């Protein structure tokens, strides 16, 4: 958490729905995810987030609802949701997404793989983990 962020604006990491509600773009009438809030939840600066989304850094602030930005955020959330379903905790899933090197993928993180456009590969990996836990 960011200590300088008011408690009312900090993400509720106890459920995925709480995280999703936090990520809603507050300044938009359309249903969009907020790149700023996504960055805050994952402790990622906007420059890094723009690089991951393959957009100019100004796009995140000037056009947060653009399809390219929203597509990247949705793909990242798909992986985070799958990981939280396996772990049972959104905070653990966020940590895993950003920090856990995956041996099956040359020790890249899920975050790196999503930025590379490999969301489906990561989801298959997570689903195999879930099958191992369940089966």
N, C-alpha and C positions, 0 to 999 in steps of 0.2 A: 504494500500500500504506500501511497505517497502521503507523508504526514502533512504536507501543505494543502492537500485536497480536503475540503470540508467533508465530514462523515456522510452527509446526505448525497454527495456526489461520488463516493467510493463504491466500487462494484460489490455487490453481494455475491460472494464466491461460494455460498453454500449450495446453490442449485444452478443448473444451466439456465433455467428460466430467469433467475435473478440476474445472471450475467447478461443474457440477451436483452432484458429490459434496460439495464444500464447502458448497453451499446446503442440504443435507439438514438438517432440523430435528433437532438432536442429542437434544432432550429429549422426543421423541415416538416412540411405538411405531408410529404410522401413517406411511405415506410422505408426508411434508409438506415443503414448502420453508420455510426459516427467513427471516422478514422481516428479522431483525437481521443475518444473514449476507449477505442480498441488499443491504441498505443498506451494509454494510461493503465488499462487492465493488464497488459503484458509487459509494462515498463519498457516500451520501445519508443524511441524518439521518432518524430515525423519524417525526418530525412531517411532513416533506416526503413521505416514502413513504406515510404515512397519507392525506395530501391527494390524492396521485396515485391511490391505491386507493379513494378515496371512502369511507373508514372513519374512525372515531374513533381518535385516536392510541393509546388504551389497548387497542384491539382487537388491534393488532400484538403487544403483549406478553402480554395476557391470553388471547387466542383466536387464536394465530398459525395454527392449522389451519382457521380458519373458511373457508367456501366463497368468500366475497367476497375475502378476502385471497389465498387460494391461486389463485383465478381470475386476479386481477391479476398475480401473480408468474408464473404460467404463460404469460400473454399476453406479458408483457415478455420472458420467456425464448424464446418463439417468435421474436420479432423479433431478439433477440441471437443466437440460433442461426443464423438466416438470414443475418444480417450477417457472422457469423464464417465461414460457409460461403463467402461471397463473398470476404472479405478473407484468409481462411486463418489468422487470428489472433484469439483471443478478446479479448485486451487492446485491440486496435484496434477490435473490434466494440463493446466496452463504451464506449470513448471516443466512437465515432460515435453510438451510441445516446443518450448524454447530451448531446453538444455540437455535432453537425453540423447546421446549419440547412439544411432541405430546401427548395430553391426551389419545387418542385412543390406544396408545402403551406404557402405563405405564410411560408416560412423558419422553420417550427416544427421542433423536434427530434423524433426518433422517440419519445423519452421522453414529450414533451408529447402527441404523437398517441396513444400507447398509453393514457395517462391520460384522454384524451378518448374512448376506446373505438373508436379507428380502427386497430386492429391489422391488420385485413385489408387496409386501404389501404396501410399501411406494408409489409406482406409483398408485395403486388403490386409496389410500387415496388422493393423489394430484388430480387425475382425478375426484374424488367425489367433491373436493373443486371447481374445474373448472366447473363442472356441476352445482354446487350451484350458482356460479357467473354468468354463462350463462343462467341458467334456473330459 
